[in-house]
């Protein structure tokens, strides 16, 4: 059974659209991630993913491996 959820992560260290494109590309190449949309001006990344294939901690780890600091935005 597929369980698609949408989560928003706060991402510190974004400087330009190239940073956002890098994150989106890495996430969208991850099995279980349906789509990713990073907005450097808002310093956030919204990700739709299948919880049965990838977990929040995995998404955070991918973004952090690119050199950014990540926090889940629990308010949205």
Residue pairs with C-beta under 8 A, 6 or more apart in sequence:
1 52
2 50
2 52
3 50
3 51
3 52
4 34
4 48
4 49
4 50
4 51
5 48
5 49
5 51
6 46
6 47
6 48
7 46
7 47
7 49
7 56
7 59
7 72
8 44
8 45
8 46
8 47
8 72
8 73
8 76
9 44
9 45
9 46
9 47
9 59
9 60
9 63
9 70
9 71
9 72
9 73
10 43
10 44
10 70
10 71
10 72
10 73
11 23
11 38
11 43
11 44
11 45
11 63
11 68
11 69
11 70
12 43
12 68
12 69
12 70
12 71
13 19
13 67
13 68
13 69
14 20
14 38
14 40
14 43
14 68
15 40
16 40
17 40
19 38
19 40
19 68
20 38
20 39
20 40
20 45
21 38
22 66
23 36
23 38
23 45
23 63
23 66
23 68
24 36
24 37
24 38
24 45
26 62
26 63
26 66
27 33
27 36
27 45
27 47
27 59
27 62
27 63
28 35
28 36
30 54
30 58
30 59
30 62
31 53
31 54
32 49
32 50
32 52
32 53
32 54
33 47
33 48
33 49
33 50
33 54
33 59
34 48
34 49
34 50
35 47
35 48
36 45
36 46
36 47
36 48
37 45
37 46
37 47
38 44
38 45
38 46
39 45
44 73
45 63
45 70
47 59
49 59
56 72
60 70
60 72
63 70
64 70
